Amino acid sequence: MAMDHEDELLLAELLCGRRWGALATASADGPLASMVAFVAEPGCSGILLHLSRLAAHTRNLLAEPRASLVIGAPDGGAGDPQTLARVTLSGAVEVVEPDAADYATARARYLERLPGAGPRFGFGDFGLFRLRPREARYVGGFGRAWTLGPAGLARLCPADS
Amino acid sequence: MAMDHEDELLLAELLCGRRWGALATASADGPLASMVAFVAEPGCSGILLHLSRLAAHTRNLLAEPRASLVIGAPDGGAGDPQTLARVTLSGAVEVVEPDAADYATARARYLERLPGAGPRFGFGDFGLFRLRPREARYVGGFGRAWTLGPAGLARLCPADS
């Protein structure tokens, strides 16, 4: 069943309008959930993260790159939270090396959206990472759930957004 | 270093004032992040979840009970999101069986806080689960991070809250 237009808009808003999500990483002690800032790249081909190598989630990613990011509409505290839209992006996280051809573009995109992160680009322990979404599982409420692959995400998020 | 009073209040608000968090579970395909509703039990000795056995996170928990729940202050979209308070609770999830001595109390507590979940207690695929926090990692912003165990959580969350 194709997504209806309302859910397409809700999903695009989560991916491109939000900037704070929860990352699941794996460690020998079990899975870890932590909040991270994120910025979607054009066509949602990648999700940029700027992380400290001193943080547990980063150490986890360097040992096991598979990860999952959930982005949820904010809970206003009223009604049934299960009706809130959310999307889980699953895939693997790669390092965006400072000498990579796309580093400057990625850094500029991240900082355009999250200018407050500027000073942290001067910290030695911070680095840029990219989650490559293999699958997106969107839930817009009861009976409104869809799974999208990279092509579906690219269609939703215009390359020039 | 002991937590300052402001951070104690922020942490208590996350645990007792919020009701929508992100759960990290483990699967053979890697970690999974998903949004779940939660209700803290007295003294934060347990975090109640009401989950469908049809959901991927529940299947994951039944195979690997170790999990982690992150609760974050909502992002208003301005400023640096890294300054937002959040807490990660890590531990193992157990089933609260319908014939358990504490089931009725747990169910009543859950429904008092999340009355919209009422109809789902009649669905055969839903069940009550409890995350037992082994450790809480609170971050109130830069340079404001503390790790608490069950005793620290119990002190923060009064047993009659």
Interface residues (C-beta under 8 A of the other chain):
Chain A: R18 R19 W20 G21 A22 L23 A24 T25 A26 D29 G30 P31 L32 A33 S34 M35 A37 A56 E64 R66 A67 S68 L69 V70 G72 P74 D75 G77 G79 D80 P81 Q82 L84 R86 T88 S90 A92 L114 G116 A117 R120 R137 V139
Chain B: R18 R19 W20 G21 A22 L23 A24 T25 A26 D29 G30 P31 L32 A33 S34 M35 A37 A56 E64 R66 A67 S68 L69 V70 G72 P74 D75 G77 G79 D80 P81 Q82 L84 R86 T88 S90 A92 L114 G116 A117 R120 R137
